[in-house]
């Protein structure tokens, strides 16, 4: 679809709605301790850009040119089929140098990985759905990912579908948060740190009937409970017989992307996502579908409680 079909100067949209599920789920923000540390390390650094799109929002780290968080509202009852297109574009509201654009993806095998999936915000009337589809192709909603397609990548891309089907029995709505983990040790390529981990949290609401036998109106005792599940995608290379520093140096000399491994998808405690990202995840922490016992196990080695997913049936909701 032609860029001129949209008001690129306005972006007349409210973005992510924290009340979408019927219970407040604030957009993830940088936790106070992490924000203070970032300010101390780079006092002149620009604050994150908070960008609203159609049915989703992006919090962009301008120094990295990548998102620290995205949040999308998905109404499964109103999803619309819209032609995919391929209209990748810079967001005109912010400086070009704060965005990771086409130069990083040209002439290599890196994927422009959608953070908010293209079809997740595509719901509502025709014009709104078309605008949402276009908005997902903003480079602010992308991050470099390994191009190789494998079973675990297919699983990662389908997590929202699995959770949405689970949620249909309740409210037909979910909110999903996704972004790369912006690590200090991410390998540089064409001036951009290539993320090694990505995180995702799916949240939904369910009605819990707390009425007691004999209540005159048990409907008054029904309350909405928030539920959530957290996931990590690991594309760190598994190079047991290769020196990683040497492999990265060779790639850099040849203007090639750094070595990346096959996608490995894990269900993880949401508290671990908060730890690795420095984000305040608020109500999502207490809504984790992993049990408190599981989430508290082996605090010294969080990877020990990560559950690698090989098929959707292994997901715990």
Residue frames as qw, qx, qy, qz and C-alpha x, y, z in Angstrom:
[[0.000, 0.888, 0.459, 0.000, 0.00, 0.00, 0.00],
 [0.393, 0.605, -0.023, 0.692, 1.29, 3.46, -0.88],
 [0.373, -0.223, -0.469, 0.769, 2.73, 5.55, 1.96],
 [0.096, -0.134, -0.103, -0.981, 0.70, 8.50, 0.69],
 [0.476, -0.436, -0.653, -0.396, -2.49, 6.66, 1.63],
 [0.589, -0.577, -0.494, 0.276, -1.83, 7.48, 5.26],
 [0.094, -0.950, 0.064, -0.290, -1.30, 10.60, 7.33],
 [0.800, 0.048, -0.357, 0.481, 2.35, 10.04, 8.19],
 [0.117, 0.486, -0.266, 0.824, 2.48, 13.40, 9.97],
 [0.537, -0.480, 0.050, -0.692, -0.29, 12.64, 12.43],
 [0.384, 0.006, -0.904, 0.187, -0.49, 9.03, 13.60],
 [0.490, -0.321, 0.126, -0.801, -3.90, 9.76, 15.08],
 [0.778, -0.145, -0.604, -0.094, -4.02, 6.71, 17.33],
 [0.560, -0.719, 0.217, -0.350, -4.06, 5.92, 21.03],
 [0.294, 0.486, -0.807, 0.158, -1.71, 2.94, 20.82],
 [0.419, -0.099, -0.881, 0.194, -1.70, 0.24, 23.48],
 [0.518, -0.547, -0.092, -0.651, -4.71, 0.31, 25.82],
 [0.088, 0.290, -0.831, 0.466, -3.83, -0.72, 29.40],
 [0.517, 0.042, 0.546, -0.658, -7.51, -1.40, 30.22],
 [0.505, 0.239, -0.600, -0.572, -8.16, -3.59, 27.18],
 [0.389, -0.015, -0.921, 0.023, -8.53, -6.81, 29.18],
 [0.564, -0.633, -0.363, -0.387, -10.91, -5.38, 31.76],
 [0.717, -0.633, -0.056, 0.287, -8.14, -5.34, 34.36],
 [0.102, 0.956, -0.258, -0.098, -5.30, -2.83, 34.34],
 [0.883, -0.040, 0.203, 0.421, -2.10, -4.03, 32.65],
 [0.007, -0.921, 0.166, 0.354, 0.29, -1.06, 32.38],
 [0.731, 0.633, -0.219, 0.132, 2.75, -0.91, 29.50],
 [0.844, -0.269, -0.098, 0.453, 6.19, -2.18, 30.61],
 [0.107, 0.960, -0.153, 0.209, 8.55, 0.61, 31.61],
 [0.556, 0.392, -0.554, 0.481, 12.18, 0.76, 32.63],
 [0.666, -0.588, -0.425, 0.177, 12.42, -0.09, 36.32],
 [0.192, -0.977, 0.069, -0.054, 13.65, 2.70, 38.61],
 [0.662, -0.546, 0.403, 0.317, 16.97, 0.98, 39.39],
 [0.686, 0.242, 0.482, 0.489, 17.68, 0.26, 35.73],
 [0.241, 0.897, 0.229, 0.290, 16.73, 3.79, 34.72],
 [0.360, -0.907, 0.196, 0.094, 19.06, 5.26, 37.35],
 [0.717, -0.286, 0.481, 0.414, 21.92, 3.01, 36.21],
 [0.576, 0.533, 0.431, 0.445, 21.37, 3.97, 32.57],
 [0.028, 0.982, 0.081, 0.166, 21.37, 7.66, 33.44],
 [0.539, -0.743, 0.325, 0.227, 24.58, 7.28, 35.45],
 [0.723, -0.027, 0.519, 0.455, 26.26, 5.43, 32.59],
 [0.294, 0.311, 0.461, 0.778, 25.14, 7.90, 29.91],
 [0.019, -0.550, -0.477, 0.686, 23.72, 11.06, 31.50],
 [0.197, 0.417, -0.227, -0.858, 23.27, 12.76, 28.12],
 [0.063, 0.132, 0.928, 0.342, 21.45, 9.81, 26.55],
 [0.435, -0.136, -0.226, -0.861, 18.00, 10.53, 25.15],
 [0.529, -0.010, 0.687, -0.498, 15.07, 8.94, 26.99],
 [0.306, 0.212, 0.900, 0.227, 13.10, 6.18, 25.35],
 [0.301, 0.042, -0.321, -0.897, 10.70, 7.25, 22.62],
 [0.369, 0.278, 0.811, -0.358, 7.13, 6.24, 23.41],
 [0.211, 0.165, -0.543, -0.796, 5.42, 5.72, 20.03],
 [0.564, 0.278, 0.615, -0.476, 1.71, 4.99, 19.62],
 [0.146, 0.100, -0.757, -0.629, 0.45, 3.07, 16.59],
 [0.680, -0.124, -0.242, -0.681, -2.88, 1.44, 15.73],
 [0.914, -0.301, -0.151, -0.227, -3.70, -0.98, 18.58],
 [0.876, -0.171, -0.167, 0.420, -0.07, -1.14, 19.71],
 [0.107, -0.974, 0.199, -0.028, 2.77, 0.93, 21.13],
 [0.834, 0.236, -0.229, 0.444, 6.56, 0.81, 20.95],
 [0.409, -0.885, 0.156, 0.158, 9.08, 2.03, 23.50],
 [0.778, 0.534, -0.102, 0.313, 12.22, 2.72, 21.46],
 [0.623, -0.598, 0.116, 0.490, 15.74, 2.99, 22.84],
 [0.440, 0.893, -0.042, -0.091, 17.16, 5.78, 20.61],
 [0.163, -0.751, 0.622, 0.150, 20.80, 4.96, 21.33],
 [0.480, -0.106, 0.860, 0.133, 20.31, 1.34, 20.20],
 [0.371, 0.235, -0.461, -0.772, 17.69, 2.08, 17.53],
 [0.411, -0.149, -0.881, -0.180, 15.64, -0.89, 18.77],
 [0.584, -0.559, -0.184, -0.558, 12.61, -1.36, 20.99],
 [0.016, -0.276, 0.813, -0.513, 12.89, -2.12, 24.68],
 [0.308, 0.289, 0.826, -0.374, 9.19, -3.05, 24.76],
 [0.313, -0.097, -0.490, -0.808, 6.18, -3.33, 22.50],
 [0.276, 0.219, 0.802, -0.482, 2.60, -3.95, 23.56],
 [0.293, -0.049, -0.588, -0.753, -0.35, -4.93, 21.36],
 [0.543, 0.134, 0.555, -0.615, -4.05, -5.45, 22.05],
 [0.160, 0.054, -0.866, -0.471, -5.55, -8.37, 20.10],
 [0.618, 0.142, 0.371, -0.679, -9.31, -8.75, 19.73],
 [0.225, -0.081, 0.936, 0.259, -9.75, -12.26, 18.36],
 [0.378, 0.563, 0.705, -0.208, -13.42, -11.67, 17.62],
 [0.328, 0.881, 0.112, -0.322, -12.67, -8.77, 15.25],
 [0.438, -0.403, 0.579, 0.558, -9.54, -9.90, 13.40],
 [0.609, 0.717, 0.061, -0.333, -9.53, -8.96, 9.70],
 [0.779, 0.044, 0.417, 0.466, -7.60, -10.49, 6.81],
 [0.212, 0.929, -0.115, -0.282, -5.53, -7.82, 5.06],
 [0.829, 0.484, -0.129, 0.250, -2.98, -8.39, 2.31],
 [0.760, -0.394, -0.093, 0.509, 0.50, -8.58, 3.76],
 [0.235, 0.955, -0.102, 0.151, 2.34, -5.98, 1.67],
 [0.813, -0.113, -0.128, 0.557, 5.97, -5.25, 2.44],
 [0.132, 0.876, 0.091, 0.455, 5.96, -1.53, 3.19],
 [0.681, -0.401, -0.254, 0.558, 8.90, -1.27, 5.56],
 [0.163, 0.800, 0.098, 0.569, 9.39, 2.39, 6.44],
 [0.332, 0.032, -0.474, 0.815, 10.99, 4.72, 8.93],
 [0.174, -0.774, -0.580, 0.187, 8.77, 6.49, 11.44],
 [0.307, 0.624, 0.113, 0.709, 8.72, 10.18, 10.37],
 [0.433, -0.863, -0.156, -0.209, 8.06, 11.35, 13.94],
 [0.664, -0.666, 0.233, 0.248, 11.60, 10.66, 15.13],
 [0.109, 0.783, -0.523, -0.319, 15.10, 11.21, 13.70],
 [0.866, 0.346, -0.329, -0.147, 16.30, 8.65, 11.20],
 [0.353, 0.502, -0.719, 0.326, 19.52, 7.99, 13.13],
 [0.437, -0.278, 0.637, -0.571, 17.48, 6.71, 16.08],
 [0.884, 0.174, 0.198, -0.386, 15.99, 3.89, 13.98],
 [0.416, -0.282, 0.809, 0.305, 17.51, 0.66, 12.70],
 [0.620, 0.552, 0.019, -0.557, 16.53, 0.82, 9.06],
 [0.907, 0.405, -0.001, -0.110, 17.10, -0.97, 5.79],
 [0.302, 0.761, -0.565, 0.100, 20.90, -0.54, 5.78],
 [0.428, -0.433, 0.754, -0.248, 21.26, -3.25, 8.45],
 [0.777, 0.161, 0.570, -0.213, 19.24, -5.80, 6.45],
 [0.607, 0.712, -0.200, -0.290, 20.61, -5.14, 2.95],
 [0.605, 0.553, -0.573, 0.002, 22.65, -7.80, 1.15],
 [0.028, -0.322, 0.878, -0.354, 22.66, -10.38, 3.94],
 [0.457, -0.247, -0.823, -0.228, 20.53, -13.14, 5.42],
 [0.013, 0.138, 0.624, -0.769, 19.16, -11.21, 8.42],
 [0.095, -0.613, -0.739, -0.265, 15.39, -11.15, 8.80],
 [0.184, -0.337, 0.125, -0.915, 13.47, -8.00, 9.64],
 [0.269, -0.281, -0.904, 0.179, 11.79, -9.68, 12.58],
 [0.370, -0.605, -0.258, -0.656, 8.38, -8.22, 13.38],
 [0.026, 0.102, -0.735, 0.670, 8.06, -7.62, 17.14],
 [0.564, 0.300, 0.430, -0.637, 4.32, -6.95, 17.08],
 [0.420, 0.149, 0.834, 0.326, 3.21, -9.60, 14.61],
 [0.056, -0.043, -0.432, -0.899, 1.74, -8.19, 11.42],
 [0.373, -0.390, -0.663, -0.519, -1.74, -9.58, 11.90],
 [0.323, -0.347, -0.731, 0.490, -2.15, -9.13, 15.67],
 [0.049, 0.414, 0.299, -0.858, -3.38, -5.48, 15.63],
 [0.176, 0.011, -0.580, -0.795, -5.26, -5.93, 12.34],
 [0.066, -0.491, -0.863, 0.097, -8.82, -5.79, 13.65],
 [0.113, 0.563, 0.287, -0.767, -11.79, -3.42, 13.59],
 [0.583, 0.730, 0.210, -0.289, -13.23, -1.65, 10.56],
 [0.834, 0.424, 0.153, 0.318, -11.49, -1.84, 7.20],
 [0.262, 0.861, -0.180, 0.398, -9.64, 1.46, 7.39],
 [0.508, -0.737, 0.397, -0.203, -8.42, 0.81, 10.94],
 [0.926, -0.105, 0.340, 0.125, -7.26, -2.71, 10.06],
 [0.706, 0.603, 0.041, 0.369, -5.40, -1.44, 6.97],
 [0.006, -0.887, 0.294, -0.356, -3.69, 1.26, 9.02],
 [0.727, -0.547, 0.405, -0.092, -2.67, -1.26, 11.68],
 [0.926, 0.206, 0.211, 0.235, -1.23, -3.56, 9.01],
 [0.469, 0.762, -0.107, 0.433, 0.85, -0.70, 7.61],
 [0.327, -0.847, 0.302, -0.290, 1.99, 0.43, 11.06],
 [0.898, -0.338, 0.272, 0.078, 3.52, -2.97, 11.83],
 [0.808, 0.380, 0.096, 0.441, 6.00, -2.40, 9.00],
 [0.056, -0.954, 0.226, -0.189, 7.62, 0.56, 10.78],
 [0.636, 0.375, -0.572, 0.357, 11.29, -0.21, 11.38],
 [0.256, -0.484, 0.515, -0.660, 10.71, 0.72, 15.02],
 [0.856, -0.126, 0.262, -0.428, 8.71, -2.53, 15.19],
 [0.902, 0.334, -0.268, 0.052, 11.53, -4.68, 13.81],
 [0.433, -0.726, 0.531, 0.051, 14.74, -6.24, 15.09],
 [0.453, 0.507, -0.704, -0.206, 17.40, -8.32, 13.30],
 [0.820, -0.207, 0.469, -0.256, 16.82, -12.04, 13.60],
 [0.301, -0.267, 0.856, 0.325, 18.44, -15.17, 12.19],
 [0.544, 0.288, -0.326, -0.717, 16.92, -15.98, 8.82],
 [0.242, 0.105, -0.958, -0.113, 17.16, -19.76, 9.09],
 [0.690, -0.227, -0.030, -0.687, 13.67, -21.23, 9.55],
 [0.277, 0.103, -0.944, 0.149, 13.34, -24.16, 11.91],
 [0.430, -0.495, -0.742, -0.139, 10.67, -25.82, 14.02],
 [0.366, -0.495, -0.479, 0.626, 11.38, -23.68, 17.08],
 [0.017, -0.106, 0.137, 0.985, 11.10, -20.48, 15.04],
 [0.348, -0.333, -0.649, -0.589, 7.72, -21.63, 13.79],
 [0.461, -0.525, -0.677, 0.232, 6.71, -22.26, 17.40],
 [0.250, -0.326, -0.224, 0.884, 7.88, -18.78, 18.47],
 [0.131, -0.046, -0.353, -0.925, 5.90, -17.13, 15.67],
 [0.471, -0.357, -0.662, -0.461, 2.78, -19.07, 16.65],
 [0.228, -0.151, -0.734, 0.622, 2.76, -18.44, 20.40],
 [0.294, 0.092, 0.157, -0.938, 0.10, -15.73, 20.15],
 [0.606, -0.035, -0.551, -0.573, -2.18, -18.10, 18.21],
 [0.509, -0.135, -0.830, 0.182, -1.87, -20.74, 20.88],
 [0.091, -0.205, -0.572, 0.789, -2.62, -18.33, 23.73],
 [0.375, 0.059, -0.132, -0.916, -5.42, -16.65, 21.80],
 [0.599, -0.136, -0.702, -0.361, -7.14, -20.00, 21.28],
 [0.394, -0.217, -0.765, 0.461, -6.81, -20.66, 25.00],
 [0.018, 0.199, 0.331, -0.922, -8.25, -17.24, 25.81],
 [0.305, -0.174, -0.532, -0.770, -11.21, -17.48, 23.42],
 [0.442, -0.424, -0.791, -0.010, -13.19, -19.45, 25.99],
 [0.313, -0.511, -0.475, 0.644, -13.01, -16.44, 28.30],
 [0.057, 0.784, 0.183, -0.590, -12.85, -12.99, 26.72],
 [0.690, 0.599, 0.314, 0.259, -11.58, -13.38, 23.15],
 [0.167, 0.946, -0.177, 0.216, -8.88, -10.84, 23.92],
 [0.822, -0.308, -0.066, 0.475, -5.19, -10.94, 24.79],
 [0.083, 0.968, -0.235, -0.019, -2.41, -8.39, 25.14],
 [0.926, 0.052, 0.017, 0.373, 1.10, -9.35, 24.06],
 [0.146, -0.937, 0.283, 0.142, 4.40, -7.69, 24.92],
 [0.913, 0.170, 0.148, 0.339, 7.54, -8.44, 22.90],
 [0.136, 0.950, -0.282, -0.017, 11.02, -6.99, 22.40],
 [0.750, 0.332, -0.454, 0.348, 14.67, -7.91, 22.13],
 [0.671, -0.675, -0.066, 0.299, 16.83, -8.10, 25.22],
 [0.384, 0.861, -0.186, 0.277, 19.29, -5.25, 24.64],
 [0.856, -0.414, -0.028, 0.309, 22.47, -6.70, 26.13],
 [0.139, -0.899, 0.321, 0.264, 25.75, -4.86, 26.63],
 [0.426, -0.375, 0.751, 0.337, 27.54, -7.77, 24.94],
 [0.722, 0.568, 0.370, -0.139, 25.41, -7.89, 21.79],
 [0.598, -0.077, 0.441, 0.665, 27.77, -8.22, 18.79],
 [0.184, 0.696, -0.026, -0.693, 28.02, -5.15, 16.57],
 [0.499, 0.268, 0.681, 0.465, 27.14, -5.28, 12.89],
 [0.187, 0.555, 0.376, 0.718, 27.04, -2.16, 10.75],
 [0.018, -0.331, 0.266, -0.905, 26.94, -0.09, 13.91],
 [0.700, -0.340, -0.084, -0.623, 23.96, -1.97, 15.41],
 [0.241, -0.294, 0.868, -0.318, 24.06, -4.37, 18.35],
 [0.590, -0.027, -0.657, -0.468, 22.41, -7.60, 17.19],
 [0.634, -0.390, 0.384, -0.547, 20.19, -8.98, 19.98],
 [0.211, 0.231, -0.950, -0.003, 20.83, -12.53, 21.10],
 [0.001, 0.335, 0.891, -0.308, 17.62, -12.95, 23.13],
 [0.304, -0.307, -0.299, -0.851, 14.02, -11.90, 22.61],
 [0.081, 0.168, 0.825, -0.533, 11.23, -11.96, 25.17],
 [0.374, -0.299, -0.512, -0.713, 7.46, -12.24, 24.94],
 [0.128, 0.154, 0.780, -0.592, 4.67, -12.10, 27.51],
 [0.310, -0.351, -0.634, -0.616, 1.08, -12.97, 26.65],
 [0.111, 0.094, 0.638, -0.756, -1.63, -11.77, 29.06],
 [0.364, -0.355, -0.639, -0.578, -5.33, -12.52, 29.21],
 [0.353, -0.210, 0.466, -0.784, -8.18, -12.19, 31.68],
 [0.381, -0.208, -0.883, -0.180, -10.46, -14.88, 33.01],
 [0.528, -0.493, 0.000, -0.692, -13.63, -14.63, 35.03],
 [0.296, 0.058, -0.882, 0.362, -13.33, -16.30, 38.43],
 [0.563, -0.537, -0.357, -0.517, -16.61, -17.13, 40.18],
 [0.195, 0.214, -0.717, 0.634, -16.10, -16.59, 43.90],
 [0.591, -0.343, -0.068, -0.727, -19.78, -16.87, 44.83],
 [0.139, -0.157, 0.904, -0.372, -20.75, -19.10, 47.74],
 [0.200, -0.339, -0.890, -0.232, -23.59, -21.60, 47.75],
 [0.159, -0.695, -0.648, 0.267, -26.86, -19.87, 48.53],
 [0.138, -0.300, 0.055, 0.942, -25.79, -16.43, 47.29],
 [0.435, 0.668, 0.439, -0.414, -28.73, -14.50, 45.91],
 [0.563, 0.820, -0.056, -0.092, -26.71, -13.16, 43.01],
 [0.825, -0.265, 0.276, 0.416, -23.51, -15.09, 42.35],
 [0.568, 0.647, 0.177, 0.477, -22.79, -12.87, 39.34],
 [0.152, -0.960, 0.099, -0.212, -21.93, -10.07, 41.74],
 [0.691, -0.609, 0.368, 0.132, -19.16, -12.23, 43.17],
 [0.844, 0.348, 0.189, 0.362, -17.48, -12.93, 39.82],
 [0.183, -0.879, 0.226, 0.377, -14.20, -11.14, 39.43],
 [0.720, 0.665, -0.188, 0.062, -11.68, -10.75, 36.65],
 [0.717, -0.535, 0.336, 0.294, -8.30, -12.39, 37.14],
 [0.374, 0.804, -0.419, -0.194, -5.22, -11.63, 35.09],
 [0.906, -0.132, 0.354, 0.193, -3.15, -14.52, 33.74],
 [0.308, 0.857, -0.373, -0.179, 0.12, -14.32, 31.86],
 [0.939, -0.052, 0.224, 0.254, 2.85, -16.50, 30.39],
 [0.018, -0.887, 0.363, 0.284, 6.43, -15.50, 29.63],
 [0.924, 0.255, 0.194, 0.208, 8.76, -16.76, 26.93],
 [0.184, -0.769, 0.428, 0.437, 12.34, -16.23, 25.76],
 [0.854, 0.515, 0.022, 0.069, 13.75, -16.82, 22.30],
 [0.516, -0.648, 0.431, 0.357, 17.47, -17.63, 22.28],
 [0.780, 0.622, -0.011, 0.062, 19.42, -17.19, 19.03],
 [0.261, -0.784, 0.554, 0.104, 22.86, -17.36, 20.61],
 [0.681, 0.440, -0.564, -0.160, 25.10, -19.62, 18.54],
 [0.888, -0.362, 0.276, -0.061, 25.85, -23.09, 19.83],
 [0.595, 0.689, -0.398, 0.112, 29.53, -23.20, 18.82],
 [0.826, -0.531, 0.185, 0.037, 31.18, -25.74, 21.09],
 [0.830, -0.033, 0.276, 0.483, 34.06, -26.32, 18.69],
 [0.404, 0.627, 0.177, 0.642, 34.51, -22.74, 17.41],
 [0.321, -0.289, -0.312, 0.846, 35.98, -19.69, 19.15],
 [0.138, 0.820, 0.554, -0.040, 33.07, -17.25, 19.23],
 [0.136, -0.834, 0.082, 0.529, 35.23, -14.13, 19.39],
 [0.286, -0.277, 0.669, 0.628, 37.18, -15.31, 16.36],
 [0.254, 0.470, 0.797, 0.280, 33.99, -16.14, 14.46],
 [0.049, 0.900, 0.363, -0.236, 32.55, -12.70, 15.19],
 [0.210, -0.692, 0.320, 0.612, 35.78, -10.95, 14.17],
 [0.307, 0.003, 0.778, 0.548, 35.82, -12.87, 10.88],
 [0.188, 0.698, 0.685, 0.096, 32.20, -11.97, 10.19],
 [0.073, -0.894, -0.119, 0.426, 32.89, -8.32, 10.94],
 [0.282, -0.470, 0.527, 0.650, 35.88, -8.29, 8.56],
 [0.177, 0.170, 0.822, 0.515, 33.69, -9.70, 5.79],
 [0.348, 0.009, -0.003, -0.937, 30.76, -7.32, 6.48],
 [0.501, -0.215, -0.792, -0.274, 28.68, -10.36, 7.41],
 [0.622, -0.608, -0.027, -0.493, 26.19, -10.67, 10.27],
 [0.211, -0.500, 0.776, -0.322, 27.59, -12.14, 13.49],
 [0.323, -0.024, -0.939, -0.119, 27.12, -15.88, 13.96],
 [0.581, -0.174, 0.240, -0.758, 23.61, -16.67, 15.17],
 [0.140, -0.060, 0.985, -0.079, 22.21, -19.97, 16.32],
 [0.283, -0.364, -0.763, -0.452, 18.93, -21.73, 15.54],
 [0.437, -0.475, 0.056, -0.761, 15.92, -20.44, 17.41],
 [0.375, -0.171, -0.866, 0.282, 15.38, -22.04, 20.80],
 [0.390, -0.526, -0.153, -0.740, 12.11, -21.14, 22.53],
 [0.314, -0.091, -0.807, 0.492, 11.64, -21.37, 26.30],
 [0.427, -0.755, -0.323, -0.378, 8.78, -20.74, 28.70],
 [0.448, 0.148, -0.493, 0.731, 10.32, -18.84, 31.62],
 [0.256, -0.676, -0.542, 0.429, 9.21, -17.15, 34.84],
 [0.193, 0.889, 0.225, 0.351, 8.15, -13.59, 34.08],
 [0.479, -0.850, 0.121, 0.184, 10.40, -12.51, 36.95],
 [0.703, -0.169, 0.403, 0.561, 13.37, -13.70, 34.87],
 [0.396, 0.651, 0.382, 0.523, 12.27, -11.50, 31.98],
 [0.213, -0.969, -0.073, -0.101, 12.14, -8.53, 34.36],
 [0.675, -0.586, 0.257, 0.367, 15.65, -9.43, 35.53],
 [0.645, 0.049, 0.448, 0.617, 17.27, -9.67, 32.10],
 [0.263, 0.676, 0.405, 0.557, 15.51, -6.60, 30.65],
 [0.222, -0.106, -0.327, 0.912, 15.45, -4.24, 33.66],
 [0.288, -0.371, -0.405, -0.784, 11.76, -3.62, 33.00],
 [0.318, 0.028, 0.622, -0.715, 9.04, -3.03, 35.55],
 [0.265, -0.126, -0.836, -0.464, 6.46, -5.65, 34.59],
 [0.421, -0.197, 0.197, -0.863, 4.00, -4.73, 37.32],
 [0.772, -0.044, 0.327, -0.544, 0.88, -6.87, 37.52],
 [0.785, 0.367, -0.456, -0.201, 2.27, -9.40, 35.05],
 [0.161, 0.426, -0.825, 0.334, 4.62, -10.77, 37.70],
 [0.408, -0.069, 0.707, -0.573, 1.82, -11.90, 39.98],
 [0.781, 0.317, 0.092, -0.530, -0.21, -13.34, 37.09],
 [0.172, 0.507, -0.809, -0.240, 2.46, -15.80, 35.91],
 [0.896, 0.019, -0.222, -0.385, 1.08, -19.16, 34.75],
 [0.604, 0.223, -0.693, 0.323, 4.21, -20.86, 36.10],
 [0.659, -0.648, -0.380, -0.024, 3.59, -21.83, 39.71],
 [0.228, -0.912, 0.280, -0.194, 5.35, -19.93, 42.51],
 [0.817, -0.391, 0.398, 0.151, 7.33, -23.07, 43.40],
 [0.786, 0.383, 0.268, 0.405, 8.62, -23.38, 39.85],
 [0.249, 0.891, -0.003, 0.380, 9.41, -19.68, 39.66],
 [0.413, -0.846, 0.302, -0.149, 11.39, -19.77, 42.92],
 [0.959, -0.119, 0.175, 0.186, 13.52, -22.80, 42.12],
 [0.757, 0.005, 0.194, 0.624, 17.29, -22.43, 41.73],
 [0.064, 0.975, 0.123, -0.172, 17.57, -18.66, 41.95],
 [0.390, -0.638, 0.452, 0.486, 21.33, -18.85, 41.33],
 [0.177, -0.115, 0.777, 0.593, 20.84, -20.43, 37.90],
 [0.527, 0.374, 0.235, -0.726, 17.66, -19.09, 36.31],
 [0.473, 0.350, -0.635, -0.500, 18.25, -21.10, 33.11],
 [0.015, 0.053, -0.986, 0.154, 17.68, -24.25, 35.18],
 [0.321, 0.422, 0.700, -0.479, 13.98, -23.39, 35.46],
 [0.398, 0.453, -0.294, -0.741, 13.53, -22.43, 31.81],
 [0.703, 0.190, 0.676, -0.113, 11.38, -24.97, 29.98],
 [0.014, 0.304, -0.626, -0.718, 12.48, -25.49, 26.37],
 [0.670, 0.403, 0.367, -0.505, 9.46, -25.77, 24.11],
 [0.196, -0.176, 0.825, 0.500, 9.50, -28.19, 21.20],
 [0.118, -0.406, -0.768, -0.481, 5.76, -28.20, 20.55],
 [0.303, -0.467, -0.046, -0.829, 2.74, -26.12, 21.58],
 [0.767, -0.418, -0.454, -0.179, 1.47, -28.89, 23.87],
 [0.651, -0.107, -0.458, 0.596, 4.36, -28.17, 26.24],
 [0.008, -0.438, 0.080, -0.896, 3.19, -24.61, 26.92],
 [0.278, -0.420, -0.771, 0.389, 1.77, -24.11, 30.42],
 [0.134, -0.410, -0.187, -0.883, -1.16, -21.72, 30.67]]
